[in-house]
């Protein structure tokens, strides 16, 4: 489908969706994979080495999803907290499995140095349907604000809120995919009654810094570590990545809190959103997962050095 000229199949161009269009969209969604088999069971096994907790649940029709988090065993009140989130957009697969890989292979290395809190799959309904939105056609990653319209976002804020300003670093694991341009951005434009403006998908890894509190050295530490695993996205001909000016190699900036983004939900000094490109001919799913895990390690390592200096 030529997404630039063919109207999205749901709704009337120029008119925001109502309940009928949202119901039509929901009816078209299909389960493609299992949260229980792919994610929940892995978290349960990790419970042999880490503390595992259910911080909420989702009920969409007959579908029930426990929301799970993983904590350092031997949590200490005198240590800073590092927050890792994945699967805020359920279709961004390496965000979920990269977070789980980090816990499995690397989290023990940080025992007694920081408290780790990991929410590997914030949006399990969307994970199963390989979608960006939740069942109400709401983007959880624009919903991290008071009175959130997304249960996924509200539940995570409820988990993290009691930690207050003890969260020193938050890394939120995402992907940019070809379907952003062929499905999700056209669907967003249709849902909101806006015209769809085609864009360009960057080939490679990049990060999103907080324009309200930029930390360029922190972002660069993440880029440098990931480059050993997969390639870094170049700027386009306009010097931008997904429409935002590139401020350093592989780095763009958003006002994270203002936009209701997950990475802006805390007062952490160090914040970043990772973006890998799983559709690249130069990257495998295994590389994407490893890139996410490497990004988490680099982010924590940077913070630990800063704390020791």
Buried (B, 14 or more C-beta within 10 A) or exposed (E): EEBEEEBBEBBEEEEEBEEEBBEEBBEEBEEEEEBEEBBBEBBEEBBEBBBBBEBBEBEBEEEEBBBBBBBBBEEEEEBBBBBBBBBBBBBBBBBBBBBBBBBBEBBEEBBEBBBBBBBBBBBBBBBBBBBBBBBEBBBBBBBBBEEBBBBBBBBBBEBBEEBEEBBBBBBBBBBBBEBBBEBBBBBBBBBEEEEBEEEEBBBBBBBBBBBEBBBEEBBBBBBBBBBEBBBBBBBBEEEBBBEBEBBBBBBBBBEBBEBBBBBBBBBBBBBBBBBBBBBBEEBEEEBBBBBBBBBBBBBBBBBBEBEEE
